Amino acid sequence: MKSHYRVVVIGGGVVGTSVLYHLAKMGWSDVCLIERSVLTAGSSWHAAGGIHALNADPNIANLQAYTIDLLSEIEKESGQNIGLHMTGGLTMAGTPDRWEWLQSAYRTFQSIGIEDCRLVSVEEAVELNPIMSGEGLLGGMWADREGYVDTTGVVHAYAGAAKKNGAEVIEHNRVLELNQTLEGWEVVTEKGTISCEHVVNAAGLWAKQVGRMAGIELPVSPLNHHYLISDTIPALEELDFEVPMTVDLEGFTYMRQDQKGLLLGIYEVDHQHWMMDGAPWEYGFELQQEDPDRIEKELIMGFERYPALQDVGVKTWVNGAFTFSPDGNPLVGPVPGKRGYWSACAVMAGFLQGGGVGKSLAEWMINGEPEADVYGMDVARYGVWAENKQYIKETTGQFYTRRFVMTYPNEQLPAGRPLKMAPAYSDMTEAGCKWGQSWDMEVPLYFAEKGFEETPSLKRSNAFDIVAKECKAVREGVGLLDISGFSRFEVSGAGAEEWLNTIFATKLPKAGRSRLAVALGEDGRLKGDLTLFNWGDGTWWIMGSYYLRAWHMRWFDDHMGANVQVRDLGDEMCGFSLSGPKSRAVIEKLTDGAVGDLPFMGCGSFDIGLLRCKVGRLSVTGELGYEINCRMGDHIALRKALLAAGADEGIVEIGFNAMLSLRLEKSYGIWSAEFTQGYTPGMTAMDRWIDFDKEGFVGRDAALAERDGNGPAQVQVTLEVDADDADASGYEPVWDNGKKVGFVTSGGFGHTLGKSYAMALVDAGSASEGSALSVHIVGKERAAKVIAPSPYDPAGKAMRA
Ligand SMILES: Cc1cc2nc3c(=O)[nH]c(=O)nc-3n(C[C@H](O)[C@H](O)[C@H](O)COP(=O)(O)OP(=O)(O)OC[C@H]3O[C@@H](n4cnc5c(N)ncnc54)[C@H](O)[C@@H]3O)c2cc1C
């Protein structure tokens, strides 16, 4: 062991060894891994080793596909057998909705390029897996590249291949303490102290404690998980092939062959947390006592699905723990506010996701950005609110219990809610508001009559007409939307302008003006679709998506300039937006200032009723509109004042569902759909906001190279879709005469124009106006046509009125 390494990885499970492997493979060989006991001594040794293709987040599914490809490679590189059994896999559906969902998921896989799967009938599934009963099943999906591995073999293969590339592995050496230094970190271990630039927390079951060593409370908790291995099953002895890995979604079980017996794993509904503050240091190759009573219901379903289990005994019970984040996805990347401290934990399916996690983390550390859009597993997708133990307990428990339960796109889950509520929350609830959640914040979806309950659905729901009415109110009168769920950052100081010019590719707005501002990463891909306000008094605001608060703040901190302060106002300021042709009449009643004279995109401070507010004349609905920002304490009064002033104009409270429909009719993109850190300005038409003459902004060279190149292979288009009972939502494949040419980024119903629309990224050759394409929506192919952007008011007269 040396006294200095460039990187110290803490934890010798499948994740730590994968991180080590990728760092060394990419050329950083001055790296070491420190393991408390021996490699695999956490969750990794007793995992079932299953590898599946399915994941609800397509970007994570892609990283899983990468991991599956990598497994054979590390076997070759290391010479270590990984016991790969590529049996193929089945995922079975047992309710009509689930079957519909699976057909839709199959199309999503096609969209993201996972081609080696197909839908199968129950008869075919039973032929593929003859020990499975088809009773109660409706259909399934087959994937070629599913199966299982020898878990110890995989960990040693990653470590062996890493060592061949120059990395070191130091076992029997617990990390005791972490101290931040000017250069990076001091890692105090049982065998001595190491200094390093970067430290990686890949401590699995102990991730919580290794976080606390650096003053970090990671939102992670272990939960117990059971599987059993049966005695030999005669029917399996007779087969000349291994039965495929099979997931019975409605039965809460997964199954694979284990020698001539079966391994049956259970996602028990009655979940059980284990050691929420992290495993004891002395915990090693041990297991918890099995608890068949707690999982009785799921066991009965499992034994019915695989009747041969009823005739043999259980050879081995495993009840072990592994870790979960609130949404079940890993926590990866640089931890905000702790330079050089990296998280690679909460990896729930390490054998399936570990490769992708290792690759992304190594790219991030070495190149400054991972290649893939890994927001879905970025540690910065959570904020300080997620440090709360009860929040972690409720959300990780909910995820575990619902691991195989279907979540509808319009379904609101209860765990950890309500958490943060804007002050007018109770008044708005009284007025019929139905709430969704963005980050920690309750946000309005729509306003309904008392007693209304939305039916969870893959298609248009019973809230359709309610949203239609809200859209009509905005297009014809005036709508009031609580916009507390927007992020707000204040930028000030002598260096503010210079810094903003660096961080944004856009020309800065003049005093008293706002502007859509594009931020780029170093590699020229998108980092933000923000709005910049120049208040004219030396202070500026950046407004954007609320759920990206920590993510954007980390980006700003990493690129901080001299003499500039950036303050997150997300817990201080909130507000409402007024939009619709009558919105000026409403706001003018509340001020004797010149708010009515504000030009389109103008902004300033005004008295609104008794309150001092910051107002911008803009709206994402495509109508005349005002965003009125107030202090948290003024929120209730502002709502009351606006509603009273709007009474004669027929003001209607609206929610974000209406806003999403209205913005779609304007072809306005939103983050996480049309815009992501995986896309470039040219692909998304964001290049029209770039000031290419401006020197020195982040990502300029790459943006210029794109502008001067041959044009992007795929571009954003608006589609009019021939749909009747369901609309596109995202990641549906787009076809041109049977050839896949792209995918939907978002979709929905345009209530004003009475048509179904989608925005999509498609091959440039299929992007011209009038192109006749098709789209799969909830598994059914629908005709679609490329139309000119902004089908509603293309000239933008309404918003400039
Ligand atoms: C019953 C069961 C079945 C499972 N089935 C599957 C499956 O089929 N497929 C799948 O992909 N996943 C499965 N998993 C999950 C899988 O086991 C985990 O995702 C994976 O093991 C996590 O790996 P890790 O490297 O993050 O953590 P761990 O394996 O827990 O490794 C962390 C390592 O860090 C070390 N460490 C901790 N603190 C320190 C310190 N202070 N100093 C030095 N070293 C330290 C520990 O000793 C340990 O070796 C299963 C898990 C269980 C319990």
The ligand as an SDF file (V2000), in Angstrom:
LIG
                    3D

 53 58  0  0  0  0  0  0  0  0999 V2000
  -30.6630  -12.0810   -1.3720 C   0  0  0  0  0  0  0  0  0  0  0  0
  -30.1360  -11.1650   -2.4190 C   0  0  0  0  0  0  0  0  0  0  0  0
  -30.3450  -11.4550   -3.7700 C   0  0  0  0  0  0  0  0  0  0  0  0
  -29.8570  -10.5910   -4.7470 C   0  0  0  0  0  0  0  0  0  0  0  0
  -30.0130  -10.9050   -6.0750 N   0  0  0  0  0  0  0  0  0  0  0  0
  -29.4770  -10.1130   -7.0470 C   0  0  0  0  0  0  0  0  0  0  0  0
  -29.5640  -10.4630   -8.4080 C   0  0  0  0  0  0  0  0  0  0  0  0
  -30.1610  -11.4620   -8.7600 O   0  0  0  0  0  0  0  0  0  0  0  0
  -28.9950   -9.6330   -9.3280 N   0  0  0  0  0  0  0  0  0  0  0  0
  -28.3250   -8.5000   -8.9710 C   0  0  0  0  0  0  0  0  0  0  0  0
  -27.8200   -7.7960   -9.8460 O   0  0  0  0  0  0  0  0  0  0  0  0
  -28.2530   -8.1450   -7.6660 N   0  0  0  0  0  0  0  0  0  0  0  0
  -28.8000   -8.9150   -6.7050 C   0  0  0  0  0  0  0  0  0  0  0  0
  -28.6990   -8.5660   -5.3930 N   0  0  0  0  0  0  0  0  0  0  0  0
  -28.1510   -7.2600   -5.0620 C   0  0  0  0  0  0  0  0  0  0  0  0
  -26.6440   -7.2450   -5.0810 C   0  0  0  0  0  0  0  0  0  0  0  0
  -26.1820   -8.1280   -4.1360 O   0  0  0  0  0  0  0  0  0  0  0  0
  -26.1530   -5.8450   -4.7940 C   0  0  0  0  0  0  0  0  0  0  0  0
  -26.6890   -4.9410   -5.7320 O   0  0  0  0  0  0  0  0  0  0  0  0
  -24.6340   -5.7360   -4.8800 C   0  0  0  0  0  0  0  0  0  0  0  0
  -24.0220   -6.7600   -4.1920 O   0  0  0  0  0  0  0  0  0  0  0  0
  -24.1860   -4.4060   -4.3360 C   0  0  0  0  0  0  0  0  0  0  0  0
  -22.7920   -4.3750   -4.4270 O   0  0  0  0  0  0  0  0  0  0  0  0
  -21.9300   -3.2400   -3.7410 P   0  0  0  0  0  0  0  0  0  0  0  0
  -20.5520   -3.3910   -4.2630 O   0  0  0  0  0  0  0  0  0  0  0  0
  -22.5980   -1.9410   -3.9130 O   0  0  0  0  0  0  0  0  0  0  0  0
  -22.0210   -3.5130   -2.1820 O   0  0  0  0  0  0  0  0  0  0  0  0
  -21.4620   -4.6740   -1.2540 P   0  0  0  0  0  0  0  0  0  0  0  0
  -21.4690   -5.9790   -1.9430 O   0  0  0  0  0  0  0  0  0  0  0  0
  -22.1900   -4.5630    0.0240 O   0  0  0  0  0  0  0  0  0  0  0  0
  -19.9580   -4.2960   -1.0740 O   0  0  0  0  0  0  0  0  0  0  0  0
  -19.5090   -3.2520   -0.2320 C   0  0  0  0  0  0  0  0  0  0  0  0
  -18.1220   -3.6080    0.2390 C   0  0  0  0  0  0  0  0  0  0  0  0
  -17.5920   -2.4900    0.9230 O   0  0  0  0  0  0  0  0  0  0  0  0
  -16.8050   -2.9510    1.9810 C   0  0  0  0  0  0  0  0  0  0  0  0
  -16.6790   -1.8680    2.9730 N   0  0  0  0  0  0  0  0  0  0  0  0
  -17.7040   -1.2350    3.5860 C   0  0  0  0  0  0  0  0  0  0  0  0
  -17.2260   -0.2900    4.4230 N   0  0  0  0  0  0  0  0  0  0  0  0
  -15.8900   -0.3190    4.3140 C   0  0  0  0  0  0  0  0  0  0  0  0
  -14.8440    0.4110    4.9570 C   0  0  0  0  0  0  0  0  0  0  0  0
  -15.0980    1.3500    5.8790 N   0  0  0  0  0  0  0  0  0  0  0  0
  -13.5660    0.1260    4.6160 N   0  0  0  0  0  0  0  0  0  0  0  0
  -13.2880   -0.8220    3.6800 C   0  0  0  0  0  0  0  0  0  0  0  0
  -14.2580   -1.5630    3.0810 N   0  0  0  0  0  0  0  0  0  0  0  0
  -15.5270   -1.3020    3.3820 C   0  0  0  0  0  0  0  0  0  0  0  0
  -17.5840   -4.1470    2.5100 C   0  0  0  0  0  0  0  0  0  0  0  0
  -16.7960   -5.0200    3.2720 O   0  0  0  0  0  0  0  0  0  0  0  0
  -18.1070   -4.7620    1.2200 C   0  0  0  0  0  0  0  0  0  0  0  0
  -17.2650   -5.7780    0.7290 O   0  0  0  0  0  0  0  0  0  0  0  0
  -29.1670   -9.4120   -4.3780 C   0  0  0  0  0  0  0  0  0  0  0  0
  -28.9670   -9.1460   -3.0330 C   0  0  0  0  0  0  0  0  0  0  0  0
  -29.4450   -9.9990   -2.0540 C   0  0  0  0  0  0  0  0  0  0  0  0
  -29.2070   -9.6710   -0.6280 C   0  0  0  0  0  0  0  0  0  0  0  0
  1  2  1  0
  2  3  1  0
  2 52  2  0
  3  4  2  0
  4  5  1  0
  4 50  1  0
  5  6  2  0
  6  7  1  0
  6 13  1  0
  7  8  2  0
  7  9  1  0
  9 10  1  0
 10 11  2  0
 10 12  1  0
 12 13  2  0
 13 14  1  0
 14 15  1  0
 14 50  1  0
 15 16  1  0
 16 17  1  0
 16 18  1  0
 18 19  1  0
 18 20  1  0
 20 21  1  0
 20 22  1  0
 22 23  1  0
 23 24  1  0
 24 25  2  0
 24 26  1  0
 24 27  1  0
 27 28  1  0
 28 29  2  0
 28 30  1  0
 28 31  1  0
 31 32  1  0
 32 33  1  0
 33 34  1  0
 33 48  1  0
 34 35  1  0
 35 36  1  0
 35 46  1  0
 36 37  1  0
 36 45  1  0
 37 38  2  0
 38 39  1  0
 39 40  1  0
 39 45  2  0
 40 41  1  0
 40 42  2  0
 42 43  1  0
 43 44  2  0
 44 45  1  0
 46 47  1  0
 46 48  1  0
 48 49  1  0
 50 51  2  0
 51 52  1  0
 52 53  1  0
M  END
$$$$
